[in-house]
Amino acid sequence: MEASKKPMSRILLYLMCMALTDVFPPALADFNQTSELYRNLFTGIDTRVHPSVNTSVPKQVHISLNLLSLREIVQTEQYFVMNAWLHVRWQDEIRSWDPDQHGGVRFVYPGMTGMWRPRVIVTNSIVERDIFKDDPSTLSLAWDGTARWYPGAVFYLSCPMDMTYFPFDRQRCMARFLAQEYGSDVNLIPSRNTVNVNNYGGHGEWELESTSVQSEVIKFAGVTFSRVTYYFNFRRQSEFYVLNVLVPVILMSLLSPLVFVLPEESGERISFSVTLLLSLVVFMSIVAGHLPQTSQPLPINFVYLFVLLIHCGLCVVCSVLQLKWEQYKAKQRENESIQAHQQQKFGGQDHGKQNGHVSSEEVAIVTESKDKTCSRNQLLENDSSSPKTFCNFCRNFCSANSFFIILFYVSWFGISGFVLFFVLWLLFICLLILVAFL
């Protein structure tokens, strides 16, 4: 029974609504009514004064920043570029109307000079600070006096950057909006605690981690101003830099001690080490091009690459000195062999002084004797029954080439921040020096 009454009640309600609609048709705004409303609202009212009944009370202006995209962060000049727009809202206490008496009009859209709007400037802009002075964006006024303004622009904002941990750094940038009117006239209030990033498109190099808002009143020359600051916390996505710069530099620095593996008579040691050194210089210039021209603070990564450059340069210097020393020792051995052969053949040094020259036959004999001596030494070193095998092994182990290879590789680990390897490097150097003197 109750179920049958519900459809009947709904039908009766529908018929009553139809009857009322026929008796009182909905208000439809025509051109004349809308034009008359515009004339009543925007004629004879001074737009230079904020629309308040009591003008001694500061006008509360609510603002909200909406971030669309991050264009770029220019590290060398320390500024960033973003595309964003503001949602500015305030209450107009002078203009309001009843929509039923004006054909149902609930919103009007005055022009740039049709009504008062707050003058908001961007204090940390590196271009023009009064960005919104000629902004033709939408300005709307609701029937209850709620005014809304949506200015937008591409902002070029200064951003002091800390490059200490480049390329694993995080940067904190900001956008500061200041009411150009005095604090006694306009008070800026953030509508939300963060930046609106619902329409944010992201960036390939920087990741937006978080945002925050701070509202404050500042004093300048005895006058107060209202200011709202939006903070952006960016984190660099360092994968590209690591794979294209850091990894190649580390690999090249690891190759530099291998110059002592090349045979001394090949003549390729110097060209190999100098090529690696020049490659490191090129990568250093690439890194320097991405950094601001300042020394405070100096990036740790840049210091690390500079130390690796010095490390590679020391490899070149040691390679040159070691080759020069080997040539000097070879010449000394050759002279001693010639003098020894002359003494054996002629019975003393006087005969060698009188002649003043050495025949080719003598040189061939000396060379043959050296080859025999070397082959005999190799047989002695390969003989496991010889009591001098351990001494020969230590002597070969402590040769110049082996010493430099171990020294530079262990020092590379020490430079790279491995404290354990650095301590082992010091102990190993002491051990080498002890063995060398023994």
QUIURKA-V374775 format. One record per residue. N is the residue number from 1. RES is the residue in one small letter. PHI is phi in whole degrees, -180 to 180 (NA if undefined). Layout:
N;RES;PHI / N;RES;PHI
This chain:
1;m;NA / 2;e;-66 / 3;a;-66 / 4;s;-76 / 5;k;-75 / 6;k;-64 / 7;p;-62 / 8;m;-65 / 9;s;-65 / 10;r;-66 / 11;i;-67 / 12;l;-63 / 13;l;-63 / 14;y;-66 / 15;l;-66 / 16;m;-65 / 17;c;-64 / 18;m;-64 / 19;a;-67 / 20;l;-65 / 21;t;-66 / 22;d;-69 / 23;v;-76 / 24;f;-118 / 25;p;-66 / 26;p;-63 / 27;a;-73 / 28;l;-120 / 29;a;-78 / 30;d;-106 / 31;f;-63 / 32;n;-67 / 33;q;-65 / 34;t;-68 / 35;s;-65 / 36;e;-65 / 37;l;-65 / 38;y;-62 / 39;r;-64 / 40;n;-69 / 41;l;-83 / 42;f;-120 / 43;t;-118 / 44;g;80 / 45;i;-114 / 46;d;-74 / 47;t;-81 / 48;r;-82 / 49;v;-107 / 50;h;-68 / 51;p;-76 / 52;s;-135 / 53;v;-66 / 54;n;-110 / 55;t;-73 / 56;s;-77 / 57;v;-92 / 58;p;-62 / 59;k;-76 / 60;q;-82 / 61;v;-114 / 62;h;-96 / 63;i;-127 / 64;s;-144 / 65;l;-97 / 66;n;-118 / 67;l;-89 / 68;l;-99 / 69;s;-162 / 70;l;-102 / 71;r;-73 / 72;e;-167 / 73;i;-121 / 74;v;-90 / 75;q;-75 / 76;t;-65 / 77;e;-110 / 78;q;58 / 79;y;-153 / 80;f;-133 / 81;v;-122 / 82;m;-139 / 83;n;-108 / 84;a;-152 / 85;w;-143 / 86;l;-105 / 87;h;-110 / 88;v;-107 / 89;r;-138 / 90;w;-150 / 91;q;-105 / 92;d;-92 / 93;e;-86 / 94;i;-97 / 95;r;-106 / 96;s;-162 / 97;w;-157 / 98;d;-98 / 99;p;-60 / 100;d;-68 / 101;q;-89 / 102;h;-131 / 103;g;68 / 104;g;82 / 105;v;-72 / 106;r;-111 / 107;f;-137 / 108;v;-127 / 109;y;-131 / 110;p;-72 / 111;g;-80 / 112;m;-64 / 113;t;-106 / 114;g;-78 / 115;m;-154 / 116;w;-70 / 117;r;-146 / 118;p;-70 / 119;r;-94 / 120;v;-112 / 121;i;-116 / 122;v;-105 / 123;t;-74 / 124;n;-101 / 125;s;-77 / 126;i;-90 / 127;v;-112 / 128;e;-72 / 129;r;-79 / 130;d;-86 / 131;i;-71 / 132;f;-98 / 133;k;-68 / 134;d;-116 / 135;d;-74 / 136;p;-91 / 137;s;-71 / 138;t;-67 / 139;l;-128 / 140;s;-120 / 141;l;-133 / 142;a;-88 / 143;w;-63 / 144;d;-89 / 145;g;95 / 146;t;-79 / 147;a;-104 / 148;r;-132 / 149;w;-137 / 150;y;-126 / 151;p;-78 / 152;g;-144 / 153;a;-169 / 154;v;-98 / 155;f;-93 / 156;y;-110 / 157;l;-118 / 158;s;-69 / 159;c;-149 / 160;p;-61 / 161;m;-116 / 162;d;-103 / 163;m;-100 / 164;t;-61 / 165;y;-105 / 166;f;-57 / 167;p;-96 / 168;f;-106 / 169;d;-99 / 170;r;-125 / 171;q;-119 / 172;r;-115 / 173;c;-109 / 174;m;-149 / 175;a;-130 / 176;r;-109 / 177;f;-113 / 178;l;-123 / 179;a;-74 / 180;q;-70 / 181;e;-72 / 182;y;-65 / 183;g;-62 / 184;s;-78 / 185;d;-107 / 186;v;-133 / 187;n;-125 / 188;l;-82 / 189;i;-128 / 190;p;-69 / 191;s;-76 / 192;r;-144 / 193;n;-84 / 194;t;-135 / 195;v;-80 / 196;n;-77 / 197;v;-115 / 198;n;-65 / 199;n;-107 / 200;y;-74 / 201;g;-92 / 202;g;83 / 203;h;-147 / 204;g;-75 / 205;e;-104 / 206;w;-118 / 207;e;-109 / 208;l;-81 / 209;e;-83 / 210;s;-161 / 211;t;-136 / 212;s;-153 / 213;v;-132 / 214;q;-135 / 215;s;-111 / 216;e;-154 / 217;v;-117 / 218;i;-110 / 219;k;-118 / 220;f;-140 / 221;a;56 / 222;g;80 / 223;v;-118 / 224;t;-93 / 225;f;-135 / 226;s;-96 / 227;r;-140 / 228;v;-124 / 229;t;-118 / 230;y;-105 / 231;y;-108 / 232;f;-123 / 233;n;-106 / 234;f;-108 / 235;r;-121 / 236;r;-76 / 237;q;-87 / 238;s;-91 / 239;e;-63 / 240;f;-63 / 241;y;-67 / 242;v;-63 / 243;l;-75 / 244;n;-101 / 245;v;-125 / 246;l;-68 / 247;v;-64 / 248;p;-60 / 249;v;-66 / 250;i;-64 / 251;l;-65 / 252;m;-67 / 253;s;-68 / 254;l;-72 / 255;l;-79 / 256;s;-62 / 257;p;-67 / 258;l;-71 / 259;v;-63 / 260;f;-81 / 261;v;-82 / 262;l;-64 / 263;p;-62 / 264;e;-67 / 265;e;-87 / 266;s;-73 / 267;g;78 / 268;e;-106 / 269;r;-65 / 270;i;-67 / 271;s;-64 / 272;f;-64 / 273;s;-69 / 274;v;-69 / 275;t;-62 / 276;l;-63 / 277;l;-64 / 278;l;-67 / 279;s;-64 / 280;l;-64 / 281;v;-63 / 282;v;-63 / 283;f;-68 / 284;m;-64 / 285;s;-66 / 286;i;-65 / 287;v;-65 / 288;a;-64 / 289;g;-69 / 290;h;-96 / 291;l;-111 / 292;p;-67 / 293;q;-80 / 294;t;-146 / 295;s;-107 / 296;q;-128 / 297;p;-89 / 298;l;-89 / 299;p;-61 / 300;i;-63 / 301;n;-64 / 302;f;-67 / 303;v;-64 / 304;y;-62 / 305;l;-66 / 306;f;-67 / 307;v;-67 / 308;l;-64 / 309;l;-65 / 310;i;-65 / 311;h;-60 / 312;c;-67 / 313;g;-65 / 314;l;-66 / 315;c;-62 / 316;v;-64 / 317;v;-63 / 318;c;-65 / 319;s;-65 / 320;v;-65 / 321;l;-65 / 322;q;-67 / 323;l;-65 / 324;k;-64 / 325;w;-67 / 326;e;-66 / 327;q;-65 / 328;y;-65 / 329;k;-66 / 330;a;-64 / 331;k;-68 / 332;q;-64 / 333;r;-64 / 334;e;-66 / 335;n;-66 / 336;e;-65 / 337;s;-66 / 338;i;-65 / 339;q;-65 / 340;a;-66 / 341;h;-66 / 342;q;-65 / 343;q;-66 / 344;q;-68 / 345;k;-84 / 346;f;-108 / 347;g;84 / 348;g;160 / 349;q;-82 / 350;d;-65 / 351;h;-66 / 352;g;-68 / 353;k;-73 / 354;q;-69 / 355;n;-73 / 356;g;77 / 357;h;-149 / 358;v;-125 / 359;s;-77 / 360;s;-66 / 361;e;-65 / 362;e;-67 / 363;v;-64 / 364;a;-65 / 365;i;-66 / 366;v;-65 / 367;t;-63 / 368;e;-64 / 369;s;-67 / 370;k;-67 / 371;d;-62 / 372;k;-65 / 373;t;-66 / 374;c;-64 / 375;s;-64 / 376;r;-67 / 377;n;-67 / 378;q;-64 / 379;l;-65 / 380;l;-67 / 381;e;-70 / 382;n;-79 / 383;d;-77 / 384;s;-72 / 385;s;-83 / 386;s;-73 / 387;p;-70 / 388;k;-96 / 389;t;-63 / 390;f;-64 / 391;c;-67 / 392;n;-65 / 393;f;-62 / 394;c;-64 / 395;r;-66 / 396;n;-69 / 397;f;-66 / 398;c;-95 / 399;s;-68 / 400;a;-63 / 401;n;-64 / 402;s;-63 / 403;f;-62 / 404;f;-69 / 405;i;-61 / 406;i;-66 / 407;l;-60 / 408;f;-75 / 409;y;-71 / 410;v;-68 / 411;s;-66 / 412;w;-63 / 413;f;-64 / 414;g;-66 / 415;i;-66 / 416;s;-74 / 417;g;98 / 418;f;-86 / 419;v;-64 / 420;l;-62 / 421;f;-66 / 422;f;-66 / 423;v;-67 / 424;l;-63 / 425;w;-63 / 426;l;-63 / 427;l;-65 / 428;f;-69 / 429;i;-64 / 430;c;-63 / 431;l;-66 / 432;l;-65 / 433;i;-64 / 434;l;-65 / 435;v;-66 / 436;a;-63 / 437;f;-76 / 438;l;-71
